[in-house]
Amino acid sequence: MKTIVIADYGIGNILSVVRAFEYHHANVKVTDSPSDIANACTLVLPGVGAFGDGMKGLRNKGLIEPILEHCLKGKPFLGICLGMQMMLDASEEFETNLGLGIIHGEVKIIPDTGINGTHHKIPHIGWNSLSPSETSNWNGTILDNIEHGAFVYFVHSFTAVPANTQNRLADCFYNGRIISAAIQNNNIYGCQFHPEKSGRVGLQIIKNFINLS
């Protein structure tokens, strides 16, 4: 039985993430131990809230280097919501904050108008559909066997903008604005949406991630 290590750095309620992995009979270890994270075979970085607070939490717990070490070894990694945003180089939220730099790019605010100038609510909250990015192939990824157009659940005001379009795995559209829904670099993945809150589709995505290892 596989053990999924979930990084606990004091940001957000991770109980729903734990339950989603346990649904698939995975052993789950929630930890803030740098050694546990450095030695993890499969690592999840969840999170909600502000980018700067998230990075501060990782620094205070001494988790940045173990996370980078894990990713450099090519072991499976999944960032969820804020966890995905922190995978990038930097965010413009409140002020410029440096991220983990696992995937190159920046996190930018979602404009409060659509491409036709009509206003929409920020944060982007609710169910939205997944579309493959122009260069993506979902086969063999965490989106394997997920239908194009499947709906998942979002809560966020900022969007990841990878520097390399090859890192965009899936997008969604909000009033015509393109939003990075999932990103990838080999076995390293990020989901802007919450798979643990996305019903059957989300549970399949989590199962796919478990099967990577």
QUIRA-V391359 format. One record per helix or strand. SS is the DSSP state (2 for helix, 1 for strand). FROM is the first residue (numbers start at 1). TO is the last residue. If there is no record, write none. Layout:
BEGIN
ss,from,to
SS,FROM,TO
SS,FROM,TO
END
This chain:
BEGIN
ss,from,to
1,3,7
2,15,23
1,27,31
2,34,38
1,43,45
2,51,61
2,64,72
1,77,80
2,82,85
1,90,91
1,97,98
1,105,109
1,113,113
1,119,119
1,124,129
1,131,132
1,151,156
1,158,162
2,165,167
1,168,174
1,177,185
1,188,191
2,195,197
2,199,212
END
